[in-house]
Amino acid sequence: MPDILYEDNHVIVAVKPPNMLSQADATGDPDILTTLKEYIRERYQKPGNVYLGLVHRLDRPVGGLMVFAKTSKAAARLSVQMQAHDMGREYLCVAYGEAEEKFTLTDYLIHDPILNRQVVCEADEKGGKLAVLHGRCVAQRGGTSLCVIRLETGRKHQIRAQMSSAGLPLWGDARYGSGMAGQNIALWGFKLSFSHPVTHEKMTFYTMPEGSIWNLYADLLVVPEDVDEKKAPEQIHIQQEVVQKLEAFDKYPEVKTDLLL
């Protein structure tokens, strides 16, 4: 059962484990949407079909925060926030190589059916889609970089494809790097913020990854037991140096995609 960080009559915020599907597919493997529907059915003893709206997705190998809508009205309003880029989603990743302290990657991506992955293409190539992300390197250890990523656009496998193209493939990523079967890709949706679809309250949630390569940075990714996960980054990250970098990242100017089209 995925961890549920918040629930009311309108939304559920939960943590998707790595390698769990966001929604059911032809494999028949477990997915978080169906799992949460069953949770609602059992907890509230609801007969028949249970409504739960899928507002956004995470790639199967990626873990982290997701918000689900418990009513159609909430789903519609959260979807508007997604389309308007008003829903804040930030990611932690561990990449091979030395990332710059702050960086912006601007590429065009297209699906390569032979390689079965997204590849960088020329801006005028038919089917190419603009992909922009902003990153900040928090720390570097053992030939890897711990980075915080904010997406300006939401393309399939965007972080994995762009970081690999920039010479910073993600740890454990067999498709876009040198990861091996059985490794969990080091990409985690650690921050999620949105306006509540009914109360309009600004809501922000955090969750930290653990285990595997994340242990290399475990001292930077600790949420103290007496701190609510919804509170600000400076109350989560122990080292002041990391706090300052994350605060600076939140102030990092965004590239306006309409100027790049």
Secondary structure, DSSP 8 states (H G I E B T S, - for coil): --EEEEE-SSEEEEEE-TT-BSS--TT---BHHHHHHHHHHHHTT--S----EE-----TT-EEEEEEESSHHHHHHHHHHHHTT-SEEEEEEEEES---SEEEEEEEEEEETTTTEEEEE-TTSTT-EEEEEEEEEEEEETTEEEEEEEESS--TTHHHHHHHHTT--BTT-TTTSS--TT---SEEEEEEEEE-TTT--EEEEE----SGGGGGGGGGS---TTS-TTS-GGGT--SHHHHHHHHHHHT-----GGGT-
